[in-house]
Amino acid sequence: MDKNLELQVVLDGLGQGVLIFDDNNKLVLDNLAARTMLGTDINLIRNNGWEAAETLFNAQQTNPDQMVQSHRALQSERPVRFYILRSGEHIPCWIAAVNTSDGKVYTMVTLDSPDWSALGVLISKFRTEMTDAVQSTQGHIDLIEQTIKHHKPEESVDILTKRITGFTRLVSIHMARVGRLMDMLERLEKIRTGEIKETAKSRRRKIDLENFMEDFLEELDEIRLVDPETDAHDHRSRITLNIMHGAAVSASSTYLTRILRDILRNAIMYSMKATPIKISVEIKGQNVQLDITDEGYGVRERERERVFQEFKRARQPQIISEFGYGLNLYLCKHEVEAMNGRLWFESTENVGTTFSLMLPAWRESSDSSSSQT
């Protein structure tokens, strides 16, 4: 078999689109995935080379940092990320310089196939939750009206109140879950469209963690942190703080608040009421590390890979018994990485779990002083 044909067979078997340009900026190789994604535009690129490709890729793109520029790839030792918009989809791509043994320099572009499966699953869950919420809420409203209408004079107001309160609690549970799904849908959309990186960058500011964590804990009394069906109790009394003086990060306070709430919610739901939860903050060189440690049920070794996957939950009875969608930690990981950070965990079954969050330390000389949140 001809070597060029062998390469073409390999390229056509890839899920990513591939375009290769020679040192004269002429398209010399492309594959099936690229032809599928680009449609008739592939003919324009074949006829006019890299100049046409660059024009097409940068069309509709308003952020210079996400545009493709061949000179950036030629000057870099590693592939350079950029994005293109195709039919409303935000497609992540890479461009890299490929040096051959005879001294020629080729330019290779790869186009990722957009994966909207997680968003589709979430929309399906949202639609089901909304349908159930509407039907259930209407049913409970009818029952409340009937209860009031048929209230017997000899029954006390306390009995009537207890009955109605039971119905309104069920309505509240449905509304709270719909609200959580709405929030996750918005967060997932930012990840799938690539908007998350720019949003995190624009909202970055200095966060003094001593003051931030004090405010964060005070707000726990004012929000519904866990699912309404989870028994209510004093969350703050379980939490202890140990923060290194002077610790400050370059991050979005909105994202950081949301991430900490999600991790803390897991720590509360998946541990016994009386056990402590510890939050510690330590400066480590050019970064700051936050650890959230519980003495809960832990994660089985064979299920560790499920933790950051979308719509996956550990299958331990104590965890399955709590209501959840299996999406929050997936969202948190992407949001941490959008702030140039890292999220990981260590866990031992029946001993506890520590989620660790590493973020860049604030540097006055190089970071923006934006006050956006």
Buried (B, 14 or more C-beta within 10 A) or exposed (E): EEEEEEEBEEBBEBEBBBBBBBEEBBBEBBBBBBBEBBEEBBEBBBEBBBEBBBEBBBEEBEEEEBBBBBEEBBEEEEBBBBBBBBEEBBBBBBBBBEEEEEEEEBBBBBBBBBEEEBBEBBBEBBEEBBEEBEEBBEEBEEBBEEBEEEBEEEEEEEEBEEBBEEBEEBBEBBEBBBEBBEEBBEBBBBBBBBBBBBBBBEBBBBBBBBEBBEEBBEEBEEEEBBBBEBEEEEBEEBBEBEBBEEBBBBBBBBBBBBBBBBBBBBBBBBBEEEEBBBBBBEBEEEBBBBBBBBBBBBBBEEBEEBBBBBBBBBEBEBBEEBBBBBBBBBBBBBBBBBBBBBBEBBBEBEEBBBBBBBBBBBEEEEBEEEEEE
